[in-house]
Amino acid sequence: MTLPDFLTRDEYGFVRIAGHRIGFHHVIRLYKAGRSAEDVAHKFPTLARPLIETVLTFCQENLDDVEAYSAWQQQDYERLAASHPPSPAVLEIRRRLAARGTPVPE
């Protein structure tokens, strides 16, 4: 995917909104969930509304590339999560939730 000037890619392939620490995939997830530019602005108040609209337009115009990046990002997240077992604290929280009958996320 060729990036416009409002997106930047680091040496690991992670794409961010230029000048921010906000990952492009965070905006993609909101976009895919049907959120509006106003919703994204509420979630990320440091992003200017015109920039958000530009990013969302880019998503619409480059859907195949955006989907491919989103899938790569999800696979990378799953790979990293699998390589780091949950801490004892997380295991204890899961045990307590299960004991209460609360659904426990993996």
C-alpha positions in Angstrom: 0.0 0.0 0.0 1.4 3.4 -1.0 0.9 5.8 1.9 -0.2 9.3 1.5 1.6 12.1 3.5 -0.9 11.8 6.4 0.2 8.2 7.2 3.6 7.0 8.1 5.1 3.5 8.4 7.7 2.5 10.9 10.6 0.0 10.4 8.3 -2.8 11.5 5.5 -2.1 9.1 3.2 -0.4 11.6 1.3 2.5 10.1 0.4 5.5 12.2 -1.3 8.8 11.6 1.6 11.1 10.8 2.5 13.3 13.7 0.6 11.1 16.2 1.1 7.8 18.1 -2.3 6.7 17.0 -2.2 3.6 14.8 -4.0 3.5 11.5 -5.5 0.2 12.5 -7.3 1.9 15.4 -9.1 4.2 12.9 -9.7 1.3 10.5 -11.5 -0.7 13.3 -13.8 2.2 14.0 -14.4 2.7 10.3 -15.2 -1.0 9.8 -17.6 -0.8 12.8 -19.5 2.0 11.0 -18.4 4.8 13.2 -18.6 8.4 11.9 -15.8 11.0 11.8 -17.4 12.5 14.9 -17.1 9.2 16.7 -13.5 8.9 15.8 -12.9 12.5 16.9 -14.5 11.7 20.2 -12.3 8.6 20.6 -9.1 10.4 19.5 -9.5 14.1 20.4 -5.9 14.9 19.3 -6.9 14.2 15.7 -8.3 17.2 13.8 -11.7 16.5 12.3 -10.5 17.3 8.7 -7.6 14.8 9.1 -10.1 12.1 10.3 -12.3 12.8 7.3 -9.3 12.5 5.0 -8.2 9.2 6.6 -11.8 7.8 6.3 -12.0 8.9 2.7 -8.6 7.1 2.1 -10.1 4.0 3.7 -13.1 4.1 1.4 -11.0 4.7 -1.7 -8.4 2.0 -0.9 -10.6 -0.7 0.6 -8.6 -3.7 -0.7 -5.3 -2.3 0.6 -6.9 -1.3 3.9 -8.4 -4.7 4.4 -5.1 -6.4 3.6 -3.3 -4.1 6.1 -6.0 -4.7 8.7 -5.7 -8.5 8.3 -1.9 -8.3 8.5 -2.2 -6.2 11.7 -4.6 -8.7 13.3 -2.3 -11.6 12.4 0.6 -9.8 14.0 -1.4 -9.1 17.1 -2.4 -12.7 17.4 1.2 -13.9 16.9 2.4 -11.5 19.6 -0.4 -12.5 22.0 0.4 -16.2 21.5 4.1 -15.7 22.2 3.3 -14.0 25.6 1.4 -16.2 28.1 -1.0 -14.4 30.4 0.5 -13.1 33.7 -0.5 -14.7 37.0 -2.6 -11.7 37.7 -4.6 -12.1 34.5 -5.0 -15.8 35.2 -6.4 -15.0 38.6 -8.8 -12.5 37.2 -10.0 -15.1 34.7 -10.4 -17.7 37.5 -12.5 -15.3 39.5 -14.7 -14.3 36.6 -15.3 -17.9 35.7 -16.2 -18.7 39.3 -18.9 -16.0 39.1 -20.2 -17.4 35.9 -19.0 -14.4 33.9 -17.9 -15.2 30.3 -14.1 -15.1 30.3 -12.2 -13.7 27.3 -9.2 -15.6 26.1 
